[in-house]
């Protein structure tokens, strides 16, 4: 598992994409949906200049684990003002609980983090509880 202290940031001057590799469950949604930006075979693997700010934000919001997030750069901070939203929760088949919407999560150490999208472990095998780390695949977790 990745070091939880590692956080990488990639900015285009309007938005900064934040990557926390310890949270990644390797869903591949980022690089399958926006390969010109997200390419795990290259370094750096995130090329924010390859897409519009709007498209970057749209893709980051679809990250099921919360490993990718974004923050608006100073000049655009008003554009990122939080809006009241409905938190959506869905069960990924044979996988994690996907929570979309602004939530605050407290981990086993008492530390809290705010997420707009995250995947929470349902199988009990994650080494990164309460977050999913993909262990459901290794242990053969099923909904039945």
SETOR-396579 format. One record per atom (N, C-alpha, C, CB): residue in three letters; x, y, z. Coordinates in steps of 0.2 Angstrom, whole numbers, padded with zeros to 4 digits, always signed. Glycine has a CB too. Example, Ala and Ser with C-alpha at 12.3 -4.5 7.8 and 13.67 -1.06 7.14 Angstrom:
! SETOR-396579
ALA+0066-0028+0039/ALA+0062-0022+0039/ALA+0066-0016+0039/ALA+0057-0022+0045/SER+0064-0011+0035/SER+0068-0005+0036/SER+0064+0000+0039/SER+0070-0003+0029/
***
This chain:
! SETOR-396579
UNK+0004-0006+0000/UNK+0000+0000+0000/UNK+0004+0006+0000/UNK-0005+0000+0006/UNK+0002+0011-0003/UNK+0006+0018-0004/UNK+0006+0021+0003/UNK+0003+0022-0009/UNK+0011+0025+0004/UNK+0012+0029+0010/UNK+0007+0035+0010/UNK+0019+0033+0010/UNK+0002+0035+0016/UNK-0003+0039+0016/UNK-0001+0047+0016/UNK-0007+0038+0022/UNK+0005+0048+0018/UNK+0007+0055+0018/UNK+0009+0058+0011/UNK+0014+0055+0023/UNK+0009+0054+0006/UNK+0011+0056+0000/UNK+0005+0060-0003/UNK+0013+0051-0005/UNK+0006+0066-0005/UNK+0001+0070-0009/UNK+0004+0074-0014/UNK-0003+0075-0004/UNK+0001+0073-0021/UNK+0004+0076-0026/UNK-0001+0081-0029/UNK+0006+0071-0032/UNK+0002+0087-0031/UNK-0003+0092-0034/UNK+0000+0094-0041/UNK-0003+0098-0029/UNK-0005+0095-0045/UNK-0004+0097-0052/UNK-0009+0103-0054/UNK-0005+0091-0057/UNK-0006+0109-0056/UNK-0010+0115-0057/UNK-0009+0117-0064/UNK-0008+0120-0052/UNK-0015+0120-0067/UNK-0015+0123-0073/UNK-0016+0131-0072/UNK-0020+0120-0078/UNK-0015+0133-0066/UNK-0016+0140-0065/UNK-0023+0142-0063/UNK-0014+0144-0071/UNK-0028+0138-0065/UNK-0035+0139-0063/UNK-0037+0134-0058/UNK-0040+0138-0069/UNK-0035+0128-0059/UNK-0037+0122-0054/UNK-0031+0118-0052/UNK-0043+0118-0057/UNK-0031+0116-0046/UNK-0026+0111-0044/UNK-0029+0104-0043/UNK-0022+0114-0038/UNK-0026+0099-0047/UNK-0028+0092-0046/UNK-0024+0089-0040/UNK-0028+0088-0052/UNK-0027+0086-0035/UNK-0024+0084-0029/UNK-0024+0076-0030/UNK-0026+0086-0023/UNK-0018+0073-0029/UNK-0018+0065-0030/UNK-0016+0062-0023/UNK-0014+0063-0036/UNK-0019+0058-0020/UNK-0017+0055-0014/UNK-0017+0047-0016/UNK-0022+0056-0008/UNK-0011+0045-0018/UNK-0011+0038-0020/UNK-0013+0032-0015/UNK-0004+0036-0022/UNK-0012+0034-0009/UNK-0014+0029-0004/UNK-0022+0027-0004/UNK-0012+0031+0003/UNK-0026+0032-0007/UNK-0033+0031-0007/UNK-0035+0028-0013/UNK-0036+0038-0006/UNK-0031+0027-0018/UNK-0033+0025-0025/UNK-0034+0017-0025/UNK-0027+0026-0030/UNK-0040+0015-0028/UNK-0042+0008-0028/UNK-0041+0006-0035/UNK-0050+0008-0026/UNK-0038+0010-0039/UNK-0036+0008-0046/UNK-0042+0006-0050/UNK-0031+0002-0046/UNK-0047+0010-0050/UNK-0054+0009-0054/UNK-0052+0010-0061/UNK-0059+0013-0052/UNK-0047+0014-0063/UNK-0045+0015-0070/UNK-0050+0020-0073/UNK-0045+0009-0074/UNK-0055+0023-0070/UNK-0059+0028-0073/UNK-0056+0034-0075/UNK-0065+0030-0068/UNK-0051+0036-0072/UNK-0047+0042-0074/UNK-0044+0042-0081/UNK-0042+0044-0068/UNK-0040+0037-0081/UNK-0036+0036-0088/UNK-0040+0033-0093/UNK-0030+0032-0086/UNK-0045+0029-0092/UNK-0050+0027-0097/UNK-0054+0032-0100/UNK-0054+0021-0095/UNK-0056+0037-0096/UNK-0061+0042-0098/UNK-0057+0049-0100/UNK-0065+0044-0092/UNK-0051+0050-0098/UNK-0047+0056-0100/UNK-0040+0054-0101/UNK-0048+0062-0095/UNK-0038+0050-0106/UNK-0031+0047-0106/UNK-0026+0053-0108/UNK-0031+0042-0111/UNK-0028+0058-0111/UNK-0024+0063-0113/UNK-0021+0067-0107/UNK-0027+0068-0118/UNK-0025+0066-0101/UNK-0023+0070-0095/UNK-0020+0064-0090/UNK-0029+0073-0091/UNK-0023+0059-0089/UNK-0021+0054-0084/UNK-0017+0048-0088/UNK-0027+0051-0080/UNK-0011+0047-0087/UNK-0007+0042-0090/UNK-0002+0039-0085/UNK-0004+0044-0097/UNK-0004+0033-0082/UNK+0000+0030-0077/UNK+0007+0028-0080/UNK-0003+0025-0074/UNK+0008+0028-0086/UNK+0014+0025-0089/UNK+0019+0031-0090/UNK+0013+0022-0096/UNK+0017+0037-0089/UNK+0021+0043-0090/UNK+0023+0046-0083/UNK+0018+0048-0095/UNK+0028+0050-0083/UNK+0029+0055-0077/UNK+0030+0062-0079/UNK+0036+0052-0073/UNK+0027+0067-0076/UNK+0022+0065-0071/UNK+0016+0062-0075/UNK+0019+0072-0068/UNK+0012+0058-0071/UNK+0006+0055-0074/UNK+0000+0059-0075/UNK+0004+0049-0070/UNK+0000+0065-0072/UNK-0006+0070-0073/UNK-0003+0076-0077/UNK-0009+0072-0066/UNK-0006+0077-0083/UNK-0005+0083-0087/UNK-0011+0087-0088/UNK-0002+0080-0094/UNK-0011+0092-0083/UNK-0017+0096-0082/UNK-0018+0101-0088/UNK-0017+0100-0076/UNK-0013+0102-0092/UNK-0014+0106-0098/UNK-0017+0103-0104/UNK-0007+0109-0100/UNK-0018+0097-0103/UNK-0021+0093-0109/UNK-0029+0093-0109/UNK-0019+0086-0109/UNK-0032+0096-0105/UNK-0039+0097-0105/UNK-0041+0103-0102/UNK-0043+0091-0101/UNK-0048+0105-0103/UNK-0050+0111-0100/UNK-0051+0110-0092/UNK-0057+0114-0103/UNK-0051+0116-0089/UNK-0053+0116-0082/UNK-0059+0112-0080/UNK-0053+0123-0079/UNK-0064+0114-0084/UNK-0071+0111-0083/UNK-0071+0103-0084/UNK-0076+0114-0088/UNK-0067+0101-0089/UNK-0067+0094-0090/UNK-0063+0090-0085/UNK-0063+0092-0097/UNK-0057+0093-0082/UNK-0053+0091-0077/UNK-0058+0090-0071/UNK-0047+0095-0075/UNK-0061+0095-0069/UNK-0066+0094-0063/UNK-0071+0089-0064/UNK-0069+0101-0062/UNK-0074+0089-0070/UNK-0079+0083-0071/UNK-0076+0076-0070/UNK-0082+0084-0078/UNK-0070+0075-0072/UNK-0067+0069-0072/UNK-0065+0067-0065/UNK-0061+0068-0076/UNK-0062+0072-0061/UNK-0060+0071-0054/UNK-0066+0069-0050/UNK-0056+0077-0052/UNK-0072+0073-0051/UNK-0078+0071-0047/UNK-0080+0064-0048/UNK-0083+0076-0049/UNK-0078+0061-0053/UNK-0080+0054-0055/UNK-0076+0049-0051/UNK-0081+0052-0062/UNK-0070+0051-0048/UNK-0066+0046-0045/UNK-0069+0043-0039/UNK-0059+0050-0042/UNK-0070+0036-0039/UNK-0074+0033-0034/UNK-0071+0033-0027/UNK-0076+0026-0036/UNK-0064+0033-0027/UNK-0061+0032-0020/UNK-0059+0039-0017/UNK-0054+0029-0021/UNK-0059+0045-0020/UNK-0057+0051-0018/UNK-0050+0052-0018/UNK-0060+0051-0010/UNK-0046+0047-0021/UNK-0039+0048-0022/UNK-0038+0055-0026/UNK-0036+0042-0026/UNK-0042+0056-0031/UNK-0041+0063-0035/UNK-0046+0067-0032/UNK-0042+0061-0042/UNK-0044+0074-0031/UNK-0049+0079-0029/UNK-0046+0085-0032/UNK-0049+0080-0021/UNK-0049+0091-0031/UNK-0047+0097-0034/UNK-0048+0103-0029/UNK-0050+0098-0041/UNK-0044+0108-0031/UNK-0046+0114-0027/UNK-0045+0120-0032/UNK-0041+0115-0021/UNK-0049+0125-0032/UNK-0048+0130-0037/UNK-0042+0135-0034/UNK-0055+0134-0037/UNK-0039+0137-0039/UNK-0033+0142-0037/UNK-0036+0148-0035/UNK-0028+0142-0043/UNK-0032+0152-0032/UNK-0034+0158-0028/UNK-0039+0163-0032/UNK-0028+0162-0026/UNK-0037+0164-0038/UNK-0041+0169-0043/UNK-0048+0166-0044/UNK-0037+0170-0049/UNK-0049+0159-0044/UNK-0055+0156-0045/UNK-0058+0153-0039/UNK-0054+0151-0050/UNK-0056+0155-0033/UNK-0059+0152-0027/UNK-0067+0153-0026/UNK-0056+0155-0021/UNK-0069+0159-0029/UNK-0077+0160-0028/UNK-0080+0155-0033/UNK-0078+0167-0030/UNK-0077+0153-0038/UNK-0080+0148-0043/UNK-0081+0141-0039/UNK-0076+0147-0049/UNK-0077+0140-0034/UNK-0077+0133-0030/UNK-0082+0134-0024/UNK-0070+0131-0029/UNK-0085+0139-0023/UNK-0089+0140-0017/UNK-0094+0134-0017/UNK-0094+0146-0017/UNK-0094+0131-0011/UNK-0099+0125-0010/UNK-0106+0126-0011/UNK-0097+0122-0003/UNK-0109+0122-0014/UNK-0117+0122-0015/UNK-0120+0117-0011/UNK-0119+0122-0022/UNK-0126+0118-0008/UNK-0130+0113-0005/UNK-0131+0108-0010/UNK-0136+0116-0002/UNK-0130+0102-0008/UNK-0131+0096-0012/UNK-0133+0090-0008/UNK-0124+0094-0016/UNK-0136+0086-0012/UNK-0139+0079-0009/UNK-0133+0074-0010/UNK-0145+0077-0013/UNK-0132+0071-0004/UNK-0126+0066-0004/UNK-0129+0060-0007/UNK-0124+0065+0003/UNK-0126+0057-0012/UNK-0129+0051-0015/UNK-0124+0045-0013/UNK-0128+0051-0023/UNK-0128+0039-0011/UNK-0124+0033-0009/UNK-0126+0027-0013/UNK-0125+0032-0001/UNK-0122+0024-0016/UNK-0124+0018-0020/UNK-0119+0012-0018/UNK-0124+0019-0027/UNK-0121+0006-0019/UNK-0117+0000-0018/UNK-0114-0002-0025/UNK-0121-0006-0015/UNK-0107-0002-0025/UNK-0104-0005-0031/UNK-0105-0012-0031/UNK-0096-0003-0031/UNK-0107-0016-0036/UNK-0108-0023-0036/UNK-0102-0026-0033/UNK-0110-0025-0043/UNK-0102-0030-0028/UNK-0097-0034-0025/UNK-0091-0030-0023/UNK-0095-0040-0030/UNK-0092-0024-0022/UNK-0087-0019-0020/UNK-0089-0014-0015/UNK-0085-0015-0026/UNK-0086-0008-0015/UNK-0087-0003-0009/UNK-0093+0000-0010/UNK-0081+0002-0010/UNK-0094+0004-0004/UNK-0100+0009-0004/UNK-0097+0015-0007/UNK-0102+0010+0004/UNK-0100+0018-0012/UNK-0098+0024-0016/UNK-0102+0030-0013/UNK-0099+0023-0023/UNK-0099+0035-0010/UNK-0103+0040-0007/UNK-0101+0046-0012/UNK-0101+0041+0000/UNK-0105+0050-0014/UNK-0104+0056-0018/UNK-0108+0062-0015/UNK-0107+0055-0026/UNK-0104+0067-0014/UNK-0107+0073-0011/UNK-0102+0075-0005/UNK-0114+0072-0008/UNK-0102+0080-0002/UNK-0098+0083+0003/UNK-0099+0079+0009/UNK-0098+0090+0003/UNK-0094+0075+0012/UNK-0095+0072+0018/UNK-0088+0073+0022/UNK-0097+0065+0017/UNK-0089+0072+0028/UNK-0083+0072+0033/UNK-0082+0065+0036/UNK-0084+0078+0039/UNK-0076+0062+0035/UNK-0075+0056+0037/UNK-0070+0056+0043/UNK-0073+0051+0031/UNK-0071+0052+0048/UNK-0066+0052+0054/UNK-0064+0045+0053/UNK-0070+0053+0061/UNK-0057+0044+0053/UNK-0054+0038+0053/UNK-0052+0035+0060/UNK-0047+0038+0049/UNK-0049+0029+0060/UNK-0048+0026+0067/UNK-0043+0030+0071/UNK-0045+0019+0066/UNK-0039+0035+0069/UNK-0035+0039+0073/UNK-0039+0045+0076/UNK-0029+0041+0069/UNK-0045+0046+0073/UNK-0048+0052+0075/UNK-0047+0058+0070/UNK-0046+0054+0082/UNK-0043+0057+0065/UNK-0042+0062+0060/UNK-0048+0063+0055/UNK-0035+0061+0056/UNK-0050+0069+0054/UNK-0056+0070+0049/UNK-0053+0072+0042/UNK-0061+0074+0052/UNK-0056+0070+0037/UNK-0055+0073+0031/UNK-0062+0074+0027/UNK-0051+0068+0026/UNK-0062+0079+0023/UNK-0068+0081+0019/UNK-0067+0078+0012/UNK-0069+0088+0019/UNK-0072+0075+0009/UNK-0072+0072+0003/UNK-0078+0074-0001/UNK-0072+0064+0003/UNK-0078+0074-0008/UNK-0083+0075-0012/UNK-0085+0069-0015/UNK-0082+0081-0017/UNK-0081+0064-0015/UNK-0082+0057-0018/UNK-0078+0052-0014/UNK-0082+0057-0026/UNK-0080+0047-0012/UNK-0076+0042-0009/UNK-0079+0035-0009/UNK-0074+0044-0001/UNK-0075+0030-0008/UNK-0077+0023-0008/UNK-0075+0020-0001/UNK-0073+0019-0014/UNK-0080+0018+0002/UNK-0080+0015+0009/UNK-0080+0008+0009/UNK-0085+0018+0014/UNK-0076+0005+0013/UNK-0075-0003+0013/UNK-0081-0006+0015/UNK-0069-0005+0017/UNK-0084-0011+0012/UNK-0089-0015+0014/UNK-0087-0022+0016/UNK-0095-0016+0009/UNK-0081-0024+0013/UNK-0079-0031+0014/UNK-0076-0033+0021/UNK-0075-0034+0009/UNK-0073-0027+0024/UNK-0069-0028+0030/UNK-0062-0030+0029/UNK-0072-0033+0034/UNK-0059-0031+0023/UNK-0053-0033+0022/UNK-0048-0027+0020/UNK-0052-0038+0016/UNK-0050-0021+0020/UNK-0046-0015+0018/UNK-0041-0014+0023/UNK-0050-0009+0017/UNK-0035-0012+0021/UNK-0029-0010+0025/UNK-0029-0003+0027/UNK-0023-0012+0023/UNK-0034+0001+0024/UNK-0035+0008+0024/UNK-0042+0010+0026/UNK-0033+0011+0017/UNK-0045+0006+0031/UNK-0051+0008+0033/UNK-0052+0015+0036/UNK-0053+0003+0039/UNK-0057+0018+0035/UNK-0064+0016+0032/UNK-0064+0015+0025/UNK-0069+0020+0035/UNK-0058+0017+0021/UNK-0059+0018+0014/UNK-0057+0011+0011/UNK-0053+0023+0012/UNK-0060+0010+0005/UNK-0059+0004+0001/UNK-0052+0004-0002/UNK-0064+0003-0005/UNK-0048-0001-0002/UNK-0042-0001-0005/UNK-0041-0007-0011/UNK-0036-0002+0000/UNK-0047-0009-0013/UNK-0048-0014-0018/UNK-0047-0021-0015/UNK-0042-0013-0023/UNK-0046-0022-0009/UNK-0046-0029-0006/UNK-0052-0033-0007/UNK-0045-0028+0002/UNK-0057-0031-0009/UNK-0063-0035-0010/UNK-0062-0039-0016/UNK-0069-0030-0011/UNK-0058-0037-0020/UNK-0056-0042-0026/UNK-0052-0048-0024/UNK-0053-0038-0032/UNK-0047-0046-0020/UNK-0042-0051-0017/UNK-0046-0056-0013/UNK-0037-0048-0013/UNK-0051-0054-0009/UNK-0054-0059-0004/UNK-0060-0062-0007/UNK-0056-0056+0002/UNK-0062-0060-0013/UNK-0068-0063-0017/UNK-0075-0061-0013/UNK-0068-0070-0016/UNK-0075-0055-0011/UNK-0081-0052-0008/UNK-0087-0052-0013/UNK-0080-0045-0005/UNK-0093-0054-0011/UNK-0099-0054-0015/UNK-0104-0051-0011/UNK-0100-0061-0018/UNK-0109-0048-0015/UNK-0115-0046-0011/UNK-0120-0051-0008/UNK-0119-0041-0016/UNK-0119-0057-0011/UNK-0123-0063-0008/UNK-0121-0065-0002/UNK-0124-0068-0013/
***
